[in-house]
Amino acid sequence: PAIWFRDTDEFVTPVIELAERVQGFPPGWTSVESEDFKENARWLYVGNAVPVAVAEWVGKRLLAPVTVADGGVPFDTAEHG
């Protein structure tokens, strides 16, 4: 994974702990102490994770769906500004 800074045309690879934090997990969440563990597996764990806030939002929508009229918006804009 990399981040592209368009202004400087620079590519930077973030540290795994930053990616964990972006996903809503504490730094070191994917760390495993094992001789057989491959470090790139941590990136797979973070990349395949569903952030807690997203899972919570989906769960709430499943429990209390909104009605969308013809030509309406796909979600409740009052809740999201």
C-alpha positions, -999 to 999 in steps of 0.1 A, spaced: 0 0 0 11 35 -6 -2 71 -3 3 94 -33 9 131 -25 -2 147 -58 14 181 -50 49 166 -47 43 135 -68 57 115 -39 47 80 -29 50 71 8 43 37 24 26 41 58 36 20 87 12 -8 96 3 7 129 -11 38 111 -32 16 89 -46 -2 119 -56 31 135 -73 43 103 -94 11 104 -104 19 140 -81 -6 157 -54 1 183 -18 1 170 -4 -34 171 -38 -50 168 -26 -74 140 8 -81 157 14 -119 162 43 -134 180 52 -164 159 83 -176 140 61 -187 111 42 -154 108 47 -134 77 47 -96 82 27 -89 50 -1 -109 65 -8 -79 88 -16 -58 57 -40 -85 46 -57 -84 80 -61 -47 80 -71 -45 43 -98 -72 48 -111 -57 81 -144 -39 83 -141 -9 106 -162 -11 137 -180 22 129 -190 9 94 -203 -24 108 -223 -6 134 -238 17 108 -248 -12 86 -263 -31 116 -284 -1 127 -297 3 91 -307 -33 90 -326 -29 122 -342 4 113 -343 8 75 -353 41 60 -379 45 33 -366 59 0 -391 75 -23 -387 75 -61 -358 98 -69 -349 99 -32 -314 98 -16 -299 64 -7 -295 73 30 -308 96 57 -291 129 50 -303 144 82 -281 119 101 -250 126 80 -253 163 73 
